[in-house]
Amino acid sequence: MADTPPLAAGATARATRRRIRSRDLKAMPGFKAAGWACIFALYLPLVVLVIFSFNDNRSVVKWTEFSLRWYEAAIENDGIRNAAWMSVKVALVATFFSTIAATMAALATTRTAAFRGQGLAYGIINQPLMIPEIVTAISTLSLFSLVKQLTGVTGVGYLMAAHTAFCIPFAYMPIRARLEDMTLTLEQAGADLYATPWQTFRHITLPLLMPGILAGAMLAFVVSLDDVIITLMVAGPGETTLPIYILGALRRGITPEINAVSTILVGVSVLLVLVLFLVQGKMKK
């Protein structure tokens, strides 16, 4: 009789674990196989791209021997260097202004009392993520064409403005998430000690918010650096970015040089995403 309660408790625990496993998606038949199939389909093309970027043969399907000649050719190519520098310039400007705008928007929608239309404000800020990029590109082109016609002003500023606009939602998401995880205790304590709103923001809110700002900035930079559709529509003469250069080169045929440039671009994107994950990990601590 004395052994009955432990046995009953053990049976109950086993039944609970079975119910949990039955609801666990990972325990469903074929889940692992489907997961590996997705990973295989996603990353196999990238693996092939990277491997053949080191191929000495000009053919992108016939391997001969390991070589860095195509990386050297890409680095010495003036067109590639100019396009890469244009991409970096546009991405840096877009990241700077979109992060500032996203931070202001996040503060306005989280560090205030609930107000009528708050849900609408969230929707307006995040709506560009739901609109097809080709629609955004065409509408941006139409707007800038009208502005150019009325003002006669041209230049790379239009491309930077377009990138800034579509990067704001990407920067907004991690910044807002960070603010929602932050309690108001320290900010209220600063106010109780007669700190002005600016002093409270500078010495309390901003340092705590910095991981979110950095995560948003890096996400905006990656999105701007990799953009094709909007850039293709908005960019004027002499404003060729690296993705647009690669797209134009592909029309003449794939070469290991393009593989090398694409591998470098993938490497930069992966590095920035890894840094983003590290920053997000720090945010959760």
GIWO-V216576 format. One record per helix or strand. SS is the DSSP state (H for helix, E for strand). FROM is the first residue (numbers start at 1). TO is the last residue. If there is no record, write none. Layout:
# GIWO-V216576
ss={SS | SS}
from={FROM | FROM}
to={TO | TO}
This chain:
# GIWO-V216576
ss={H | H | H | E | E | H | H | H | H | H | H | H | H | H | H}
from={4 | 25 | 31 | 55 | 66 | 69 | 78 | 118 | 133 | 157 | 185 | 197 | 229 | 242 | 256}
to={23 | 27 | 52 | 55 | 66 | 76 | 110 | 129 | 151 | 181 | 192 | 226 | 234 | 250 | 283}
